[in-house]
Every structure is written in C-alpha cells, then in structure tokens.
Amino acid sequence: MTRTTTPVLVTGGAGFIGSHLCEALIARGDYVLCVDNLMTGSLDNLSDFMRHPRFEFRRHDITEPLELKVSAIYNLACPASPVDYQRDPVHTLRTCVQGALNMLELARSCDVPILQASTSEVYGDPLQHPQVENYWGNVNPIGSRSCYDEGKRCAETLFYDYFRMHGVDTRVIRIFNTYGPRMQASDGRVVSNFIVSALKGMPLTIYGDGQQTRSFCYVDDLVRLIIACMDNKTRHETPINAGNPEEYTMLELAELVCELVGGASALTHLALPEDDPKRRKPDIEQARTVLDWKPEVSVREGLTRTRDYFRAALIPERARKESSLETREAAHA
Ligand SMILES: NC(=O)c1ccc[n+]([C@@H]2O[C@H](COP(=O)([O-])OP(=O)(O)OC[C@H]3O[C@@H](n4cnc5c(N)ncnc54)[C@H](O)[C@@H]3O)[C@@H](O)[C@H]2O)c1
C-alpha cells in the first residue's frame, strides 16, 4: 500500500501504550509524529526507534493548540494511572477537555480522522456486568478519581459533538486495563506493582479483600485494535470497548504472578482506595463484529513477557546497588 509522507500524529506517544503504537505504525510504513509533554512518558520508551527516518518527536503540551499538517490523529495524551492523574487533577481535566478540543480542531482543519483513547473508567463502579458500550455508567462526579473519569466522559461528548456539528470523522475506544513492557515500575498499576514487588522479593500489596476483579489486555493486542479502529471505514455509532474479557480477582492475579516469578512473596493488605470499582470486564462483541478483533495473547503469556521486561529493567538497579554496597564495604574494610 502507498503511504503518504504527511505524518500521523500520536499524542502521548512517549507513554506506555503510545510508544508501542508509534513503533507499530512505523513498522507498517507510516510517518509518525509523536507529541508529548513527558509528564509521565519518557524518551527511553522511544529509544528503539528515535532515530528512525520516519519518526519525529516534538515536546508539546496538548492543552496548547497545535498547527500542523497531519494525515490522522491518535489522541492518547493523558496520565493514566491514579497516582499520576491525581497529582495535578486540574491539569488532568485540562488535558482531557482542552487537549481534546485542540486535537479535534486540528482534525477539523486538516480534515482527517481522529481516534480518542477513552477508558473503562467512564463506567465508574459499574452496576452492570460485563460492561456493554450502551451502559451509561455509575460515576462519582466529585471524588478524587473524577478528574480522570469525568474528563474522559467529557472528551467523549466532545468527540460525538464534533461529528454531529462539524462532520469530523471521530472514533472512540474505551480501553480496559492494559499491561506490558514499558509500563512504569512505580506508578501504582497492579500488574507492574505485583511483578516488581515479586521480583524484589517484597510483599505484594492487596487493596481490600482482593476479591475485586479486573481483566487484563496485553499491549500488542490493544495496539492491533487501535490501528484496526483507525483503518476501519464504517462509521462507529458508539465507542468500542477494547480489552481482554478474561476476568481475574486481585488474589488470583497475585497468585499467578508469584508462580511466574518463582519464590514465595507474602501479601500485605491495605484499605480500598476511594471509588475503586469492584468488577471490570468488557463485553467485546462490537470489537469482534465491527473490527474483526479478539485478543490473542493469553494473560499467562503476556505476564511472562512483562516479567522478562521488568527483570531486565531491574538488573541495572540491582547491579548499581550491589556495586555501591561493594564500594561501601571496601571503604569500611
Ligand atoms: N494503560 C491502561 O490500562 C489504560 C486504560 C484505559 C485508558 N488508557 C488511556 O490510554 C492512554 C495512554 O495511557 P498509558 O497507559 O500509555 O499512560 P502513560 O501515562 O504511560 O502515557 C500517557 C502519555 O501522555 C503524555 N501526556 C500527559 N498529559 C499530556 C499533555 N497535556 N500533553 C502532552 N502529553 C501529555 C505523558 O507524558 C505520557 O507520555 C491515556 O489516554 C489513557 O487514559 C490507558
């Protein structure tokens, strides 16, 4: 297929999911422009392709307008872990709402499709299970997670209003828990938390009784869905759930991680955070029928790859600690 040299824009491209998306788009022949303010992302995530001739990085905050010529927009910029998005809730909301407005204006002026990375958090603490796209959710508008949940809901509204008012070709996917290499080791997300703790021989932290459930999608599967959604020419009447419907309690996940890492890690229990959802599981019928998509990487396989990534990433840290210990011992000898 011939591809235009006008780049596709990936906002938040230096983050966990965004960096995998940039890599996949380059691999299929696209020119990719990544914009990111590096608030939670890192240039390290781009190191494998930073110098690729079809890749460009620009440091920019999407709450400020952008004037560019692009051929499609993937809008992923937004801190995604509760620790990160609660650090500056007003900026999170501004990113969700003003950032979405700026990117929608850019899509409108370039007359190109735009995809919004929304979230299962728009369902809040759901009263319907599994969550189907036409469920409106159960969200606290004034809690400590609301900057993210309500910000993403408002962004979805903007996407559908830009379609209705201006005919912008908008697509919205609702991403459920996604994991894989390049997650931050310490941003509080359960998969990285468990794996890193187990690798360090530290206790795994369980919030509440550990019976709350999540479903985990490996990042490569998600990236396939994101690209399929952008490439799909039919008009999507509603957002599309993106996730792996296999459901795990936190205790089951902890057990599986301990088995894959080896050794026995203890569990510590802390109180549940405010508005923590009790159950999460996507209905993915739409993704199956509209995009012909289904997850292919099993949770066991995905966790194994993620374990290997963190194991390698932790080696320099371990080596640094050991060498500083040796230096201190030598100084005391
Ligand atoms: N990882 C998940 O499980 C998950 C689940 C649901 C939704 N999502 C959505 O997917 C997207 C990517 O998530 P992620 O897990 O890769 O998170 P991440 O924090 O690793 O990546 C987000 C990226 O956006 C950048 N960013 C944040 N605010 C910005 C701004 N104002 N301007 C420019 N760049 C900005 C950050 O620096 C970072 O590189 C987010 O929109 C998130 O809401 C992720």
The ligand as a MOL file (V3000), in Angstrom:
LIG
                    3D

  0  0  0     0  0            999 V3000
M  V30 BEGIN CTAB
M  V30 COUNTS 44 48 0 0 0
M  V30 BEGIN ATOM
M  V30 1 N -2.9010 1.6980 30.3270 0
M  V30 2 C -4.1770 1.4620 30.5470 0
M  V30 3 O -4.5060 0.4400 31.1470 0
M  V30 4 C -5.2310 2.4130 30.0480 0
M  V30 5 C -6.5820 2.1190 30.3490 0
M  V30 6 C -7.5590 2.9850 29.9020 0
M  V30 7 C -7.2290 4.0960 29.1410 0
M  V30 8 N -5.9310 4.3600 28.8530 0 CHG=1
M  V30 9 C -5.6420 5.5790 28.0850 0
M  V30 10 O -4.6160 5.3330 27.1360 0
M  V30 11 C -3.7830 6.4990 27.0300 0
M  V30 12 C -2.3300 6.1130 27.2540 0
M  V30 13 O -2.1990 5.5250 28.5440 0
M  V30 14 P -0.8050 4.9450 29.0720 0
M  V30 15 O -1.1160 3.7990 29.9340 0
M  V30 16 O 0.1280 4.7870 27.9590 0 CHG=-1
M  V30 17 O -0.3520 6.1390 30.0220 0
M  V30 18 P 1.0590 6.8960 30.1260 0
M  V30 19 O 0.9560 7.7820 31.3150 0
M  V30 20 O 2.1680 5.9160 30.0650 0
M  V30 21 O 1.0720 7.7490 28.7960 0
M  V30 22 C 0.4390 8.9930 28.6550 0
M  V30 23 C 1.3510 9.9020 27.8740 0
M  V30 24 O 0.6960 11.1740 27.6950 0
M  V30 25 C 1.6280 12.1990 27.9890 0
M  V30 26 N 0.8370 13.3800 28.4020 0
M  V30 27 C 0.0670 13.5210 29.5130 0
M  V30 28 N -0.5300 14.7220 29.5170 0
M  V30 29 C -0.1180 15.3600 28.3820 0
M  V30 30 C -0.3830 16.6230 27.8240 0
M  V30 31 N -1.1770 17.5090 28.4380 0
M  V30 32 N 0.2000 16.9510 26.6530 0
M  V30 33 C 1.0470 16.0850 26.0240 0
M  V30 34 N 1.3400 14.8710 26.5040 0
M  V30 35 C 0.7520 14.5120 27.6740 0
M  V30 36 C 2.5090 11.6320 29.0830 0
M  V30 37 O 3.7570 12.2830 29.2120 0
M  V30 38 C 2.6610 10.1880 28.6150 0
M  V30 39 O 3.7520 10.0360 27.7370 0
M  V30 40 C -4.2990 7.5210 28.0300 0
M  V30 41 O -5.1400 8.4310 27.3600 0
M  V30 42 C -5.1210 6.6760 28.9830 0
M  V30 43 O -6.1790 7.4120 29.5580 0
M  V30 44 C -4.9120 3.5460 29.3090 0
M  V30 END ATOM
M  V30 BEGIN BOND
M  V30 1 1 1 2
M  V30 2 2 2 3
M  V30 3 1 2 4
M  V30 4 1 4 5
M  V30 5 2 4 44
M  V30 6 2 5 6
M  V30 7 1 6 7
M  V30 8 2 7 8
M  V30 9 1 8 9
M  V30 10 1 8 44
M  V30 11 1 9 10
M  V30 12 1 9 42
M  V30 13 1 10 11
M  V30 14 1 11 12
M  V30 15 1 11 40
M  V30 16 1 12 13
M  V30 17 1 13 14
M  V30 18 2 14 15
M  V30 19 1 14 16
M  V30 20 1 14 17
M  V30 21 1 17 18
M  V30 22 2 18 19
M  V30 23 1 18 20
M  V30 24 1 18 21
M  V30 25 1 21 22
M  V30 26 1 22 23
M  V30 27 1 23 24
M  V30 28 1 23 38
M  V30 29 1 24 25
M  V30 30 1 25 26
M  V30 31 1 25 36
M  V30 32 1 26 27
M  V30 33 1 26 35
M  V30 34 2 27 28
M  V30 35 1 28 29
M  V30 36 1 29 30
M  V30 37 2 29 35
M  V30 38 1 30 31
M  V30 39 2 30 32
M  V30 40 1 32 33
M  V30 41 2 33 34
M  V30 42 1 34 35
M  V30 43 1 36 37
M  V30 44 1 36 38
M  V30 45 1 38 39
M  V30 46 1 40 41
M  V30 47 1 40 42
M  V30 48 1 42 43
M  V30 END BOND
M  V30 END CTAB
M  END
